[in-house]
Amino acid sequence: MAEPTRGGSLAAYRTILRARMRAQASYRISFATDLLGTLLVGLTELAEVWVIYHNVPLLGGLDFAAALLVFGVTNICFAAADLVVGHLDTVPSLVRAGTIDAFYVRPLSLLGQLVTSDISLRRIGRLTVGIVVLAIAWSAAGVAPTLTNATLLGLALVSGTAIFAGLFTIAAGLQFFLIDGREFTNSFVYGGSYAAQQSSLVYPPPVRVLFTFVVPSAFVGYLPAIALIGLPGGPIADPAWAWWSPLAALAVWVAAALAWRSGTTHYQGGGG
Amino acid sequence: MSATLSHQVRSLWLLARAGFRRHSTYRLALAAGLTTNAVFGLLRGSILGAVVASAGGTLGGYDAGQVTAYVWWGQALLGAIGLAGWSELRDRVRSGDVAIDFLRPLSVPLGYLAGDLGRAAVNLLGRGLPMIVLAVLVFRMPLPTDPVTWLLGFVAILVGVVVAFLGTYLLNATCFWVVESRGLQVCYLVASGFLSGLYLPVHWFPEWLLLLARCTPFPSTLQAPLDVLSGRVSGAAAVTTVVIQLSWATTLFVAAQVVTALGRRHLEVQGG
């Protein structure tokens, strides 16, 4: 069979995505419930930050407004990544059931098919929480509305989303080896997202290094936030590093490409 | 009569053992869960420790050592005390298989509770114990020193498992009446996570929220054993904590029996 042309496969993806979105929206009540679900999860996480600052005025050098800025950016990035590639989480079930074979034999890229196999519109709930919080925090934290700051924010949002999307992909690649041990990858995917929501300064130095240079969580929310507000940061937490977030994202993507490639070539088929 | 009783106890014991075996089959999954729990423990320990330090050394009855114990016992008990994962009854109501459960000469909630206690035992040994060893060796978590606290703590864990299970059972039982229960499940998941003390101690909540939490059974699932084992409460206060748990367990058990009986009358299973 001839390889499909680039334009041909794009059209295929467009059709698939449109069908997925229509399918989700057609079960109205179910969709509304899922939307409510991710909204509530976002609000609960916000409530956690609020409860902490109900008790203390400062945590890791951040006040409530600054913490909200970190929270907003992190949640937008995670929700966006989750919306686009979060359903790669289903790879272990597909591998176990052997149904992933069906994806292998189609004349489209495996990753492309899996990514477009679902688009989790329900994540919009959590995304909304992130956007509202970011908008409030931006003015509450007194960030100057300069072009530099806007650029920095844009860079942080794009890189942060790319970082989380890359972590999801690394996890999916490793799933081909892990199968039953799928939960291993939660430690850096969801752990990375959890770590990103706080000031780096609350972590002891070894943990800070881990979540800055191995899993680059600090580049998502904390480093951009202190750069935007003009806070000094601390050891292993320099606000100037915020500008290097695309490099962190690139590193994650290289790792993701390697993990995905070795995972998909490791797979021997379900015997169908 | 006594023969029937011993028969029932034997059935429950066999169900508990089957639950233990079923959930101890996937050892790699256990190891994976352990890794993720440890990473989250590390992050939560750092964050909550920083909150207590920022509050001046004690907060809501926790000092630095006690908050470490709160976090690590929480990570250790997370697997055993199943807050919202169980959905067997819901699935069986939908498929009609629940009719078979009603034919058995055993209380339906009690039978499932026995299976869940087996599951809890696996998780307590497989996920809990290593976490405690890690916390003591690496994070210098203080352990209770007197045998009474250990005894009360163990009872609190046991009753916590029971309360958490019965709550989930009641949630499942709504399926006798409601076909689409996902909205309810989502709300339950969010409420149980937040109000059980899974993320933050409920004692850090503002007054009104603490009051709200105490009107629900959720603090009796996780927060209660954590309070006893971390040494936040001791002596008479610890006994009171366990008594409150026991009264919730009794209330929920009676409710589960009644709801099951009502549901049984309402249930219509299709097919012959």
Interface residues (C-beta under 8 A of the other chain):
Chain A: I29 S30 T33 D34 L36 G37 L40 V41 T44 A47 E48 V51 I52 H54 N55 V56 P57 L58 L59 G60 L178 I179 D180 G181 R182 E183 F184 N186 S187 F188 Y190 G191 Y194 A195 Q198 L201 V202 Y203 P204 V207
Chain B: Y26 L28 A29 A31 A32 G33 T35 T36 A38 V39 F40 L42 L43 S46 I47 G49 A50 V51 S54 A55 L59 G60 E180 R182 G183 V186 C187 L189 V190 G193 F194 Y199 L200 W204 F205 P206 L209
